[in-house]
Amino acid sequence: MKFHEYKGLDLPKVAEEILNHWQENNVFEKSVTTREGNKPFVFFEGPPSANGMPGIHHVMARAIKDIFCRYKTQKGFQVKRKAGWDTHGLPIELGVEKELGITKEDIGKTISIEDYNAACRKAVMRYTDVWNDLTQKMGYWVDMDNPYVTYEPKYMESVWWLLKQIYNKNLLYKGYTIQPYSPKAGTGLSSHELNQPGTYQDVTDTTVVAQFKVNENSLPEFLKRFDHLHILAWTTTPWTLPSNTALTVGSKIDYVVVATYNQYTFEPIHVILAKNLVGKQFEGKYQQTEDASVLSSYSKENKKIPYLIAAECKGKDLVGITYQQLLPYTLPNDNPENAFRVISGDFVTTEDGTGIVHTAPTFGADDALVAKQAEPEVPPMLVKDENGNLVPLVDLQGKFRPEMGEFAGKYVKNEYYNDGEAPERSVDVELAIKLKEENKAFKVEKYKHSYPNCWRTDKPILYYPLDSWFIKVTDIKDRMFELNETINWKPKATGTGRFGNWLANANDWNLSRSRYWGIPLPIWRTEDGKEEICIGSVEELKAEMTKAVDAGIMKVDIFENFEVGNMSDENYATIDLHKNIVDEIVLVSPSGQPMKREADLIDVWFDSGSMPYAQWHYPFEMPPKSSKGGLKDRPGYQTARASSYKLLKELKAQRIKNPTEAEQVLWESLRAKKFDGYKFRREHIIDEFIVDFVCLSQRIVIEVDGEYHNQPEVLEADELRTEILEDLGYSVLRFTNREVIGNIDAVLDKILEEIRNRFSPLGKLKGAGVFPADFIAEGVDQTRGWFYTLHAIGTMVFDSVAYKNVVSNGLVLDKNGQKMSKRLGNATDPFETLSTYGADATRWYMIMNANPWDNLKFDVDGIEEVKRKFFGTLYNTYSFFTLYTNLDNFSYSEQDIPLNERPEIDRWILSELHTLIQKVDEYYADYEPTKAARVISDFTQDYLSNWFVRLSRRRFWKGDYQTDKISAYQTLYTCMVTIAKLGAPIAPFFMEKLYLDLNSVTKKETFESVHLAEFPKYDASFVDKSLERKMEAAQTISSLVLSLRAKEKIKVRQPLQKIMIPIHNESQKQEILAVADLIKSEVNVKEIEVLEDASDILVKQIKPNFKVLGPRFGKDMKAVAQTVNNFTAEDIKKFEQNGILDVVINGKNITLEKSDVEITSQDIEGWLVASSGALTVALDVTLTDDLKKEGIARELVNRIQNLRKDSGFELTDRIAVHFQKDEQIINAINKNLEYIKTETLTDELEILDDLNNGIEIAFDDVNTKLFIQKI
C-alpha cells in the first residue's frame, strides 16, 4: 500500500474532507465514549445568544476552548462538552421590540405578554443554524445535539432551586434603594453589568454651581451679619436639582464666607464654600482683594469681579441651616418640614466642586444614605402618582413628571429621544439658563467626565430609586475572595487584579429586572409583605397551588397535567414557567392571605451562572451515565481489574488473616457502628490496590498507616495512590495507628462526617464528575459577567469554586488595532475567512500570533504567512517523504532501528523531538497554547525541514534499501506522526489528515483519528543534550556563514576554501569538530580550522547596550557604560568564555551579563567575520580557479536536475546530457566530470559545438544550452 500523495495544499478542502470523516465515523462521540471510566476533565461552555450572528472573535474564543478539551482527551481524560444557548434578557427583548416597532410600555397593552414572549422565543434561536455551521467549520467539538437552553422548564426549575438555597441562607432580601437604571431598557442593572467593558464613556455635560439662598432665621450668630447669603453646591446632573432636599457638608472641613458679585446678574452676594476650593471656583473672571472699598466700588463694566474672604468656620458650624428651595415645583410628600437644610456626611471631599454636596436622595445612593442617617431624617423628593404610589419627579422612561411645569414630559437626557427628535437644548441647559436668570447659578460650564451607559442600549443610565430584590454579596465577598485565590487564572494578573479587586469591593447583587422575557423571581408575597414563600421546584409550586385551590384562592391547578417525579421531556413540555404563565398563580399564606408573585424577572447573568447545575437539571436529575459503564459504574464489589485481581487475591487473604492492631480495632468498631446503614469492607481490591477499608456505596476509602509511612518515598507513594483513587471517584481518609488506638471515637466521628458530606449536594456533583469545572474560557469582559456569576453562585450555594482554571482571552481587533464593527466597515466575516484560508491556518495564526489574553490585531496576511511557512513546510515535508517511500515501498514493516544504531542526525532530531514533546505537554498543561504553537512551528520549520530533511536528502534518494535509509524513513515518519498529535488540538483538520495518511499505510496504531490517539509520551532515553548542543552550534555556525555569503553575494553552490572558528575551551572545540563535516556540507566549504588563540587574527569590539543597561542600573548606567568601553581584549575574551563578568561600579559589585553589551568582530583582509553570542566565524571569501570550476559544476548539476524534474523523468531514470560549447564550462566539466555524472545519473555527457535543441542556460559568465534525454 502506498502513502497518499498530495496534489497541492488546499486547507479548506482538507477541512471539508475531514469533517465528512468525523461525521461518518462519529469521531467526536467516540472521543467521549472511548474515555468512559477515565478521570473526567470538566469543561463548561459559556452560552452564546443565537439572536445575533457570530463574528471572527468567536472563532478565537472557541478555538481556545477546543484546544484544551482536545488535549485533555488525548491525555486520556473523558471530556464531555455540552453546548448551550443563552436565551433570555435585554439583548433579545430589545431586538424584538425593534422588530415589532414597539416600546416596553406597549407590552401588555398593544401586544399581550404571551404574544411578546412567543416572539422572543422565536427570535432567540433565529441564527442557531448559522452558529452550528460555524462551530462545525472551525472544528470546534461540542455537543450541539443536546444543548442546554435557558428558556426550557427544566433549566428554569434548577435556577429556582438555586435561588431557594440562597433564600434559605438569608442571602436574598428586598430593598428600596438607589440603583443603576436604564430608561431605554426599562430595567434596573446590577453593578457587574454597569462595569462591563465600554460602559463608562467620556461625555461633556453642562454643569452648574447653584446658589442656595439661606433662611436668615436659621443662621448661627456669626453668619447673621452677612446679607444675600447663599450656599454653593456643584452638580454634573442639573436635572436632579428639582429633587434637591438637602446640602451636605464635611463636619471637619474648613469653609469660608466670600463676599463677591454674581457673574450673570452682577448682584452682590455672600457665598459659602470650602476654603480649599476658593481658588478653583473664583478663577478666570474673579480677582481676590482684601480691600472692602474695592468690593463696594465694583461695576459690571469692570473686567474682573472682586471677591473678599469675610469669615471662616468648620462644616459642623453650618449643620442645621435651612435654605430656600432652589426650584420649587413641588414639595416632598412626606415631612417636607425636614427638607432643605444642611446636614453632614463623611463622603464629602474637597477634591472638586465646592466641598458642599447637592443632595437629592431619590437619585444618589450616598445621598439617600446620608439623608436617612440625618436627625431628623431628610425626606426624598417623592410625589404621589395617579394611583397613589410615591414616585420620583422623573418617571421610568426618563421624563419629568407633570409636577415639573414647563419641563413636564421632557426627557432628562437628550439621548433618550428617538433619532432626530431631540431638542437643540437639553433639559440641563434649559435648567442652567433658568437658574442664571433667577440669580441662582454662580457658575455654568461644560465639564468632561466619565459616565456609565447601559451595556445593551448604549444610552446613559440614571441612578434611580427601585424596589428590588438583592443577593447579599457583601456577606460572602470575603469567602469569594478567598476561594478566588485557589483559581489558576491565565493571565494571573486578571485574577489577582481585575477580578480580585472587583470581589474585594463587591456590592450586593441587584437581581430584579423589570422585564418580561426571562426567568421569573420565584417569590410569592402577601400585599403587606409580611408573609412570603420562595419556591424551589415545580413539585413545591404544585403543592402550594393545591393549598390555594383548597382555600378557594385559585380555581384550578394550572399544572394539573404535570406528573411530579416524571423527569421526561414530554412531561416538562406540559408546563411553562415564564411570566405570562406563573403570574396567573396566586398562592395562599399560612394566615390565609393571597400571595402574588413578585413581578420582577431575575438578572439574566444569574441564568448563565447557573449552567453548571441547570444544564443537568440538577438536583432533580443527575448527569446521564454511559451505558458502557466503567470503574465508577461497576455494580457491587467488582472494582478490581481482572489482571490485578489474580495477582492480589492471595495477598488480600493474607492481610485479612494478619491485621495490625489498629486495623483490627477499627474493623471491630466499623462492624459495631451502623453509620446510617452504610457498610464497610476490609482489604478490598480497587483497580490495582488493596485498600484497608472501603464503603462502596459512598465511595469512601479508609487507610490506616504505620510509622514507616512518614518516610519521604512512602509519603510520595501514598500521595500518588490517593490521587489515583480520587480520580476513580473515591474519597480517601487516612489515620495513623496511634490515632485509631488512642482515640477511636474521634476517628469514627470523622468517618461519619465524611459519609454525610458525600451525600451533600456538592458531594453529589463532585461524585458525578461534573463540578467544579477544570477549565473555562471566555473574553476578559466576563470578569464582570459570567466568570463573576459562576463564582458567586458556586460560593453561595456550595461554598466551592465553580472553576479551577480560567483563560481570559483578549479582544480581536482589526490590523490597525481598532475595534471591529460593521459601522466602521472593518469587521471580518468568519465564514469568508474559513472558506478562503481554512480553519487550521486561521486557528494556528490566532493562537501563535498573540497570547490568548492579549489583544490580537487580526490580519489575513498573517494567516497567509502561517499557511505558507508552517503548513506549507509540513506539506512539503510529507510530500518529500511520500516521494521516496513509495518508490521503496516503505510501510514501517521493519523493526525499529535501535537508537544507538541510527546515524547522529537521526538521534539528534529524535532528541529534539522528545524535548519538543516535553515542552508542548508542559505548555498545554499550563494553558499556554501560544508557546506550544510556536515551538511546534519552530521545530517543523527550523529543525525538521531546514535541517534534518535538507541534510538527509541524499540518504532518501541514494543507496540501497538498507539500515541507513530505513532509519531515515522511520525517523521522519516518527517526527511527522508526532507533530500531527502535538498540533492536533490547534489544527484539528490538517493534523487529522496527516495522521490518517501516515497511519493508514503503517497501521502502527489502531485509532481511527488523531483525536482518539494518545498524546505522545516524553522518553528521556531519547534525549541527548550534548548532541543537541553540538547540532545547535552547527546550525549557528552555518547560519553565520550563510549570512556572510549573502552579504558578499556568493551563492551556496559556489564552494569556498575555509572557515576559522575561535574556541573558548576544549569541550567547545570537541563539539564543533564533531559536527565539522556536517557544517562543511551545509555551507559548502572545504575545511574548518578551530583557533584556540585568535587574538592575532580576530579583533573584537564591545559596546554598551543602553536599552538593557538603563532599566537595570538606572543612575549607575553611565559609569557602567564607561567601564564597558574600557574593556581590554582579555576582558572581552573572559566575558565570552564565562557569559558574565564581575565589575565594581561606584563601590558596588555588579555582575554584567551578555545582554548588557554588544560584542562584534572586525573583518580581516580576504575574510568576512560574523558573531552570534559566544560563537564567531571567519569566512575565507577568496575564490581560486579550482573553486570557481567546482562552483560552475555544481550550478550545472542543479540545472540538469531541474530539467529532469520538468521533463517528468523518474528518479531512477538514467540520462544522456548534451551541452553547447562554452569556454567557461569546458574546464569545469572536465575537472568535475564524475561528480556531475554521479549526481545526475548521467551515463553520457557531451559538449557540442552547436546544439540545435535544448534550453538556454545563463549564470555568472556562462552562456550555454542544455539538452537531456532518457537512455
C-alpha angles and dihedrals in degrees: 000000000000128000112253110259120217124230099199138331109274108161097180089053091048089053091051092049093048093046088058090049092052093048096045092049099035089234096165092051090048091052085067102035096046089058094052111140092023124114110286122239103207117217128178119206111214105227118244122204114247095206090090136049121262119247137207090268088065089060089056094046094047094045089058091052093045095051096061096040090053091045093051090048089055088050090059101260123135106240116191111192115191117187120219143192126219101214109167138066145052100321091060097040095048091048092051092047089053092048093048093043093235139119130223090265090063093060109103090017113056092012127029120240088240093056092042092052090047088055090050092049090052095045097048095066095040097114098034092117091051092051091047090049092053090046091056097041094051091048097244109159112213132134102260094165094068106030126163112244118199095214094058117107094238092054092046092049091056089051089053089051091053091049090050090055089051090046092050090054090056091245095122120077141158121235141168101228143144109269138169106272131188111211092190092052092037096225145092121256133218123239091251090054089051089055098052112130112278096018094110109067133176111252135174111226136179107253129194134204097205126205113225110196112222126226105245094214090063096053124111116240097263091059101044093087093066118088125203089024117181135175115226122221128172127216136178089199108058090174088073093058094088086060095052113129102160146019117222126210133181108250094218097040119109114241132186138203110229124196112212144115131273108254094219103042097021089222117149113255143169114219134191122217140138114295093229092056099050092096091051097049095041099048123116110020095024131084126189121236136177093199114094091200091062088055095048093047094054118130127188088241089069115104094223129045112222123224131189129195103233105175145359133215144154123263091248088064090062098050112114097027111134127211141193116272107262098217107015102197093132142339131247110272093229125054098338088175088073093055132090100042140118117263133172130245136179094224094067114112138175096229094109143345116033102309088253119097123220100227122210106167092195094061109034133055094213090044092052093048097048091045091052092049093051118102110257096024115251109235120232119238098262126151133186119261126210090280094051094254121139109245138166124257088257117065127220091269091059095255129130113254124240091267088072095078113204090012095054114127094015120125113244089221123043089217089071093067120092116258111292095009101089115111119243091245118049124221089256091057093045092050091048091053091049092051091049092053092048095050090248099114120078095179136002120188145145116264130191115215143141117270130177123247129196109271092226107033096033088222125126117274126223127219099236139173108256134176097226144159115242137194109225096235091159089069093058104028093102090056090046089053091048094050091046089062089065093056120097105229122194105232098027092211091066092058098042096035119026097023098030093050090047091054093046090057099033119150128208111286115249100219098177123101121182094216140106111228109066144064110311119235102255096222123116118193141182116246092255091050094233096115127042143155132206112213117216103179145016088249091057092046091052091050091052091046089054089055090049091050091048089050091051094243093114125033098211142003100256089204093053092129092056113102112214112229094021105117097184119128088234091059093049090048087070092070139054122197098195125122098263089059107035094045086069089062115095116184131198125243124224088259092052098257122138115255119204125195117262102256099231130098120220126258109276088227087068087057094057093038088058095058098101087068106020093054086069095037087246131214092016092055133017125224111283117261123224116253087227090070123197138192092312093051102042113123126243119338099336096118100126126094111247092238092049096046094062091051097043106038094085092048089049091055091050092051092051089053094046110039123168117249091256093049091051092049092050094044092053090047092049091050092049095045116075097205095199089307097302113138130213131211125203132221091010124172115234117178101313099338137085107220123200096231136356138185100204098191092056095031093233121152122196120199124189112203132201126213094274088069087076090070111108096237091047091047089052091050090048091052091051091047091050091048092052092048091049089050086057090055101263128132110221124211119188126197131174123235088248093055093050096047096037102045113009093163092061090048092051091048090055091049092050091048090052091050091054093044090053087058092052122105091255091047090052092051094047091045090053090055095236104104142096103018116246088206142011132168134190139137121302089250088073091074083085093036133030097002089053098046093046089052095044095050093043090052096044099044104029105015086233141111112260092213136022102199127028132182111202106199125206132230127290105229131180119267091271093054095256123136110258118245138157089231092060091042093231098109117121120225106230093205093053090048093050094046092049103041105014130243094269097058091042093051094043091050093049094048098041098042098062140359110269091247094053122082112262121221097213115216124166089211086068091055090051090051092050090048091052101040104036107021092033090053092048091046092050092047091053091045090051089049094051093045092065102026091056090052090052095038090235112179101157090254091138124088115265110274105244112255094240090055095053122097118263093253090057093047089049097052091045089051090051089045093057091045086053092049090053093048096046092047090051093046095049090045089052093047092248103134094160092061090047093051093048097051091046089050093047092049093049096047105032105029107025104033106022096040117016098037094039094049092043099048095106090052090059100049103026131064136020127306094271138130096292095052093042089051090052091051094046092047095049091044091052092049094050097045089048092050088051090056096042094047097040096093091057101033103028099169105047093039089051091053092046091050094046094046091051098041095042089071102036097037087204090144131037097214117116091209138032086230090062092047124096121263111257114269120230112237114194091198089072094053118096109175092183090056091046090053091049092050092045088055090049091051093047093048091046091049091051093049093047090050089053090049090052091048091053092038093238112151119234089237088064107088118226127200109233152353125202122209122190112217130203102204144003095263091056089049093053092046091053095044090050090062098031095111090050092051092047091052093046098049096029101238128142101223145009123213121193116208122208091189115027098160092111092050108033123047114204125204128196132196135173120267098223094187089065100032095055098060092038102048107017111185091011092060096098092050091049091048091051091052091050091051089055095053115129125223088260091053090052091048092052090047092053093045097049102028090226137058129200117222137168116238121182090339094310127114109236130181114214119208129206091255089061092068143035117229119195136172127227119235117247126212112286092006137084120215131205135169139199118182108311093345122094127176131190116201123204103223096182111125115211122196092256092050091051091051091051090048090054090048092053091049090052091050089054092051092049092050092050091050091049089055094045090049092056095242119163118247091250098047115121115221146194117228128207125188128186110239116270124165092225095058103041097076092037092055094043091050094047103027099128092046092053094046094046095048094048101037088242119166097177129032123180135176110211129195091225125021112187098187131036136076126293118248124197129171133142103334094335122111116171146123129251130204127175134182138179119257 
